[in-house]
Amino acid sequence: MILTGKRVAQADRIIRFLLKLSVRRRGRPSGVLLTTIRGPAEMVFMSAVLERFMRLARRGEKVTLLLRRDAAGMAFLLPRNLILKRIEWRWLRDSRYRWKMFGELYRANYRSVVSLDYRRSADEDEALAAILDPPDSAAMVEDLGAAARRRPSPFKRLFEAGGPAYDKILRWSEFADFLSGTDSGRAALARLPDARLPPAEAMAPTAVLMPFSAVAQRQLHPATWQKVIDALPSHWQVRIAGHQNDFEANSRFLVQIKSPVQVETADFERLSAVLRGARLVIGVDTAGIHLSILLGVTTLCLASAAFVGAGVPYDADVVPANARFLTLPIACQGCLGTCRLPLERGMFACVAGLTDAMIVGAVEDILAVTGT
């Protein structure tokens, strides 16, 4: 049965009753369950700070991360001793799947459940926390409207995490300190430790370009990318990276690039080796660009101004030395993607304002500084 509206809450009352009546939980509560309903892009950022949440485990306990199946594609970035459990949150509308997943997690009898998400769903991760009812549970306080704030929270501890316009790695770092009762004194850098870096692909001097975005208005025109290629050392190879769907949706892109380029459609794990072997990565604000930064590759992110002050560019406390950001200062920056200005040449105004001269200048500056 597909659950809608009030049927979700009714189903959960029945599930809770049946679980308590018929399911035998495993011993004493033990272990930490971290939950997230976000996708692959969020996992890139999260991987930089997960080590801090691993410290929540007591002696002999294990830490499990409950995450979406597509987000699990970033598993190669995560701590090796972290247990992954996959879930399709959207399938929880199916009463049989809801019973199955809630039953498995209830039986595991976690001591602590922690939501890593600033934005949550009453019918998904919050409903799960209510069903599991562990001795300890925690989440961040969302900046919600008055009606939503009246909704009772299933979490026993809540952390005042700031408003929506706040760097997510800073937010997670502070949340982890709150949970552990410590003050680490600094935020986690947006950079993987060397021990967790995947191997680099051996290749000729190469630049990787990532011109595609799921939000088409963030994309720059092919003519701009041609000028970027022209600014690179002539002996470098150039790879254009994206999902196969990106190339199909932008079928005219490669036709308008006159220089010889290679196409790269690898999944994130394979792509990470390519990125680590590259001399320079340039692209718009996407999961791939943030992956490149996290891997320690010299990276230029050509970003809209939508998330200025909210994570892109990264806060000064978390940005690693290999990352460069180019954004256009604009009065409405920090809009979080709710652009009210008319499009310019099919782009957001703050993207269209990134002129070819600004972008090429940024590339030339990086090449001069890095000595390539």
BELQUI-V8480 format. One record per residue. N is the residue number from 0. RES is the residue in three letters. BURIAL is + if it has 16 or more other C-alpha atoms within 10 Angstrom, else -. Layout:
N;RES;BURIAL
N;RES;BURIAL
This chain:
0;MET;-
1;ILE;-
2;LEU;+
3;THR;-
4;GLY;-
5;LYS;-
6;ARG;-
7;VAL;+
8;ALA;-
9;GLN;-
10;ALA;-
11;ASP;+
12;ARG;-
13;ILE;-
14;ILE;+
15;ARG;+
16;PHE;-
17;LEU;-
18;LEU;+
19;LYS;-
20;LEU;-
21;SER;-
22;VAL;-
23;ARG;-
24;ARG;+
25;ARG;-
26;GLY;-
27;ARG;-
28;PRO;+
29;SER;+
30;GLY;+
31;VAL;+
32;LEU;+
33;LEU;+
34;THR;+
35;THR;+
36;ILE;+
37;ARG;+
38;GLY;+
39;PRO;+
40;ALA;+
41;GLU;+
42;MET;+
43;VAL;+
44;PHE;+
45;MET;+
46;SER;+
47;ALA;+
48;VAL;+
49;LEU;+
50;GLU;+
51;ARG;+
52;PHE;+
53;MET;+
54;ARG;-
55;LEU;+
56;ALA;+
57;ARG;-
58;ARG;-
59;GLY;-
60;GLU;-
61;LYS;+
62;VAL;+
63;THR;+
64;LEU;+
65;LEU;+
66;LEU;+
67;ARG;+
68;ARG;+
69;ASP;-
70;ALA;+
71;ALA;+
72;GLY;-
73;MET;+
74;ALA;+
75;PHE;-
76;LEU;+
77;LEU;+
78;PRO;-
79;ARG;-
80;ASN;-
81;LEU;-
82;ILE;-
83;LEU;+
84;LYS;+
85;ARG;-
86;ILE;+
87;GLU;+
88;TRP;+
89;ARG;-
90;TRP;-
91;LEU;+
92;ARG;+
93;ASP;-
94;SER;+
95;ARG;-
96;TYR;+
97;ARG;+
98;TRP;+
99;LYS;-
100;MET;+
101;PHE;+
102;GLY;+
103;GLU;-
104;LEU;+
105;TYR;+
106;ARG;+
107;ALA;+
108;ASN;+
109;TYR;+
110;ARG;+
111;SER;+
112;VAL;+
113;VAL;+
114;SER;+
115;LEU;+
116;ASP;+
117;TYR;+
118;ARG;+
119;ARG;+
120;SER;-
121;ALA;+
122;ASP;+
123;GLU;+
124;ASP;+
125;GLU;+
126;ALA;+
127;LEU;+
128;ALA;+
129;ALA;+
130;ILE;+
131;LEU;+
132;ASP;+
133;PRO;+
134;PRO;-
135;ASP;-
136;SER;+
137;ALA;+
138;ALA;+
139;MET;+
140;VAL;+
141;GLU;+
142;ASP;-
143;LEU;-
144;GLY;-
145;ALA;-
146;ALA;-
147;ALA;-
148;ARG;-
149;ARG;-
150;ARG;-
151;PRO;-
152;SER;+
153;PRO;+
154;PHE;+
155;LYS;-
156;ARG;-
157;LEU;+
158;PHE;+
159;GLU;-
160;ALA;+
161;GLY;-
162;GLY;-
163;PRO;+
164;ALA;-
165;TYR;+
166;ASP;+
167;LYS;+
168;ILE;+
169;LEU;+
170;ARG;+
171;TRP;+
172;SER;+
173;GLU;+
174;PHE;+
175;ALA;+
176;ASP;+
177;PHE;+
178;LEU;+
179;SER;-
180;GLY;-
181;THR;-
182;ASP;-
183;SER;-
184;GLY;-
185;ARG;-
186;ALA;+
187;ALA;+
188;LEU;+
189;ALA;+
190;ARG;+
191;LEU;+
192;PRO;-
193;ASP;-
194;ALA;-
195;ARG;-
196;LEU;+
197;PRO;+
198;PRO;-
199;ALA;+
200;GLU;-
201;ALA;-
202;MET;-
203;ALA;-
204;PRO;-
205;THR;+
206;ALA;+
207;VAL;+
208;LEU;+
209;MET;+
210;PRO;+
211;PHE;+
212;SER;+
213;ALA;-
214;VAL;-
215;ALA;-
216;GLN;+
217;ARG;+
218;GLN;+
219;LEU;+
220;HIS;+
221;PRO;+
222;ALA;-
223;THR;+
224;TRP;+
225;GLN;-
226;LYS;-
227;VAL;+
228;ILE;+
229;ASP;-
230;ALA;-
231;LEU;+
232;PRO;-
233;SER;-
234;HIS;-
235;TRP;-
236;GLN;+
237;VAL;+
238;ARG;+
239;ILE;+
240;ALA;+
241;GLY;+
242;HIS;+
243;GLN;-
244;ASN;-
245;ASP;+
246;PHE;+
247;GLU;-
248;ALA;-
249;ASN;-
250;SER;-
251;ARG;-
252;PHE;+
253;LEU;+
254;VAL;-
255;GLN;-
256;ILE;+
257;LYS;-
258;SER;-
259;PRO;-
260;VAL;+
261;GLN;-
262;VAL;+
263;GLU;+
264;THR;+
265;ALA;-
266;ASP;-
267;PHE;+
268;GLU;-
269;ARG;-
270;LEU;+
271;SER;+
272;ALA;+
273;VAL;+
274;LEU;+
275;ARG;+
276;GLY;+
277;ALA;+
278;ARG;+
279;LEU;+
280;VAL;+
281;ILE;+
282;GLY;+
283;VAL;+
284;ASP;+
285;THR;+
286;ALA;+
287;GLY;+
288;ILE;+
289;HIS;+
290;LEU;+
291;SER;+
292;ILE;+
293;LEU;+
294;LEU;+
295;GLY;+
296;VAL;+
297;THR;+
298;THR;+
299;LEU;+
300;CYS;+
301;LEU;+
302;ALA;+
303;SER;+
304;ALA;+
305;ALA;+
306;PHE;+
307;VAL;+
308;GLY;+
309;ALA;+
310;GLY;+
311;VAL;+
312;PRO;+
313;TYR;+
314;ASP;+
315;ALA;-
316;ASP;-
317;VAL;+
318;VAL;+
319;PRO;+
320;ALA;-
321;ASN;+
322;ALA;+
323;ARG;+
324;PHE;+
325;LEU;+
326;THR;+
327;LEU;+
328;PRO;-
329;ILE;-
330;ALA;-
331;CYS;-
332;GLN;+
333;GLY;+
334;CYS;+
335;LEU;+
336;GLY;-
337;THR;-
338;CYS;+
339;ARG;-
340;LEU;-
341;PRO;-
342;LEU;-
343;GLU;-
344;ARG;-
345;GLY;-
346;MET;+
347;PHE;+
348;ALA;+
349;CYS;+
350;VAL;+
351;ALA;+
352;GLY;+
353;LEU;+
354;THR;-
355;ASP;+
356;ALA;-
357;MET;-
358;ILE;+
359;VAL;+
360;GLY;-
361;ALA;+
362;VAL;+
363;GLU;+
364;ASP;-
365;ILE;+
366;LEU;+
367;ALA;-
368;VAL;-
369;THR;-
370;GLY;-
371;THR;-
